[in-house]
Amino acid sequence: MAQALDLVGERWALLVVRELTFAAKRFSDLRADLPGIAPTVLTQRLADLEAAGIVARLPGRGRGYGLTDWGRALEPALQALGRWAVAGPHMRFDRPISVATMLMSMRTLFDPARAGDLRMAITFDFGAGQVFSVEVAGGRLEVREGPAAGASRVTGDRMALAACLYGGRPAVEAGLTVEDPAALARFAALFALPQS
């Protein structure tokens, strides 16, 4: 544990890893998705994570940073921390979240028993070119960048989606545009917030 914390225990380090879990990002995108981080701190965290072999600078102009295979292996630890935090007495649901946070919460709170043998795909369009598909099959939930062929499409803000999935707020009332409301309702039933 001490060696792991030497690599990712600095403030913001795990949040940088979370933000890179689903897609590569440029420095400016990371700053936008991590409100409150100073540019110098982000530069240092990226340098530290790159030196540790967790993050890699991607080739090509403007491609930014992505996780290495070893960096992607941190996801179960991030999910465990998320489950632990959401079950605690101090969890706050009023803070803005990034698209990566929303997607990570889906993978963290997904209940395979509720999914059973359900097969479905939904494409989430969060705007600004941030489009991800979530596919459920075989008791697993997979997230992929880009739209899925034949998937129902949900368009709207990530906070609105969180209110719908975890707060039970109706999609339209939350501000989402949904092609297939029944599909989104089936999808929302696959998540369970841990009890504190």
C-alpha positions in Angstrom: 0.0 0.0 0.0 2.8 2.4 0.8 4.4 1.8 -2.5 1.1 2.4 -4.3 0.6 5.6 -2.4 4.1 6.7 -3.4 2.9 6.5 -7.0 -0.7 7.8 -6.8 -1.2 9.2 -3.3 -0.5 12.8 -4.1 -3.5 15.0 -4.2 -5.2 15.0 -7.7 -3.3 12.0 -8.9 -6.1 9.5 -8.8 -8.5 12.1 -10.2 -6.2 12.5 -13.2 -6.3 8.7 -13.7 -10.1 8.7 -13.4 -10.4 11.4 -16.1 -8.2 9.4 -18.5 -10.1 6.1 -17.9 -12.5 6.4 -20.9 -10.6 8.6 -23.3 -7.4 10.4 -23.9 -7.4 14.1 -23.1 -5.5 17.2 -23.7 -4.1 19.3 -20.9 -6.8 21.9 -21.3 -9.5 19.2 -21.2 -8.1 17.8 -17.9 -8.1 21.3 -16.4 -11.7 21.9 -17.4 -12.8 18.5 -16.0 -10.8 19.0 -12.7 -12.1 22.3 -11.4 -9.8 23.8 -8.8 -6.5 22.2 -10.0 -3.8 24.7 -10.6 -2.0 24.4 -13.9 1.4 23.8 -12.2 -0.1 21.0 -10.1 -1.6 19.3 -13.1 1.7 19.6 -15.0 3.5 18.0 -12.0 0.9 15.2 -11.6 1.1 14.3 -15.3 4.9 14.3 -15.1 4.9 12.1 -12.0 2.3 9.7 -13.5 4.2 9.5 -16.8 7.5 8.8 -14.9 5.7 6.0 -13.0 4.5 4.4 -16.2 0.8 5.1 -15.4 0.2 7.8 -18.0 1.7 8.2 -21.5 1.9 11.2 -23.7 0.2 10.3 -26.9 1.8 10.9 -30.3 0.3 13.4 -32.7 -0.5 17.1 -32.3 -3.2 17.8 -29.7 -3.7 14.2 -28.6 -2.6 14.8 -25.1 -2.4 12.0 -22.5 -3.8 8.5 -22.0 -3.5 5.7 -19.6 -1.0 2.8 -20.1 -2.3 -0.7 -19.6 -0.9 -0.6 -16.1 -2.7 2.7 -15.5 -6.0 1.2 -16.6 -5.5 -1.6 -14.1 -6.2 1.1 -11.4 -9.9 1.1 -12.2 -10.9 -1.5 -9.6 -9.2 0.5 -6.9 -11.0 3.7 -8.1 -14.3 1.8 -8.1 -13.7 0.4 -4.5 -12.9 4.0 -3.3 -16.1 5.2 -5.0 -18.3 2.5 -3.4 -16.7 3.2 0.0 -17.3 7.0 -0.3 -20.9 6.8 -1.5 -21.8 4.6 1.4 -20.4 7.0 3.9 -22.2 9.6 6.0 -20.3 12.5 4.3 -21.2 11.8 0.7 -22.3 14.9 -1.2 -24.4 14.8 -4.3 -24.4 18.5 -5.1 -21.0 18.9 -6.6 -20.5 19.1 -10.4 -19.1 16.0 -12.0 -17.2 15.3 -15.2 -18.3 12.9 -17.9 -15.5 10.5 -16.7 -17.0 10.7 -13.2 -20.5 9.8 -14.6 -19.2 6.9 -16.6 -17.0 5.6 -13.7 -20.1 5.8 -11.4 -22.0 3.6 -13.8 -19.3 0.9 -13.8 -19.0 1.3 -10.0 -22.7 1.1 -9.1 -23.7 -1.4 -11.8 -25.4 -4.5 -10.2 -24.8 -7.6 -12.3 -27.6 -9.5 -10.5 -30.1 -6.8 -11.5 -28.9 -7.1 -15.1 -29.3 -10.9 -15.3 -29.3 -11.8 -19.0 -30.3 -8.4 -20.2 -28.6 -7.2 -23.5 -28.9 -3.5 -24.3 -26.9 -0.5 -25.5 -27.4 3.2 -25.0 -25.4 6.0 -26.5 -24.9 9.0 -24.3 -24.2 12.3 -26.0 -23.0 14.8 -23.4 -22.3 17.5 -25.9 -19.0 19.1 -27.0 -18.1 15.9 -28.9 -18.3 13.7 -25.8 -20.2 10.7 -27.0 -19.9 7.3 -25.2 -21.8 4.0 -25.6 -22.7 1.8 -22.7 -23.4 -1.8 -23.5 -24.8 -4.3 -21.0 -24.5 -8.1 -21.8 -23.6 -11.2 -19.8 -23.9 -9.4 -16.5 -21.3 -6.8 -17.5 -21.3 -3.2 -18.3 -18.8 -1.9 -20.9 -18.1 1.7 -21.9 -16.8 2.7 -25.3 -16.0 6.0 -26.8 -18.3 6.9 -29.7 -21.9 5.8 -30.7 -23.1 2.2 -30.8 -24.9 1.0 -33.9 -28.7 0.7 -33.2 -28.4 2.0 -29.7 -31.0 4.3 -28.1 -29.6 7.8 -27.8 -29.7 9.9 -24.7 -28.6 13.6 -25.0 -28.0 15.9 -22.1 -26.0 17.1 -19.2 -24.1 14.6 -17.0 -25.7 16.1 -13.9 -29.1 15.5 -15.4 -28.2 11.9 -16.1 -27.0 11.4 -12.6 -30.3 12.8 -11.2 -32.2 10.4 -13.5 -30.1 7.3 -12.8 -29.4 7.7 -9.1 -32.0 10.1 -7.9 -35.1 8.7 -9.7 -35.8 12.0 -11.4 -37.8 11.5 -14.7 -35.6 12.0 -17.7 -37.6 14.9 -19.2 -37.9 16.7 -15.9 -34.1 16.3 -15.5 -33.6 17.9 -18.9 -32.6 14.8 -20.9 -33.6 14.1 -24.5 -34.3 10.4 -24.8 -35.1 8.4 -27.9 -36.4 5.4 -26.0 -37.6 6.2 -22.5 -38.4 2.5 -21.7 -34.8 1.6 -22.5 -33.5 4.3 -20.2 -35.8 3.2 -17.5 -34.5 -0.4 -17.8 -31.0 0.9 -17.7 -31.6 3.0 -14.6 -32.9 -0.1 -12.8 -29.4 -1.7 -13.1 -27.8 0.6 -10.4 -27.8 0.4 -6.7 -26.4 3.0 -4.3 -24.7 1.3 -1.3 -26.4 1.9 2.0 -24.5 3.8 4.7 
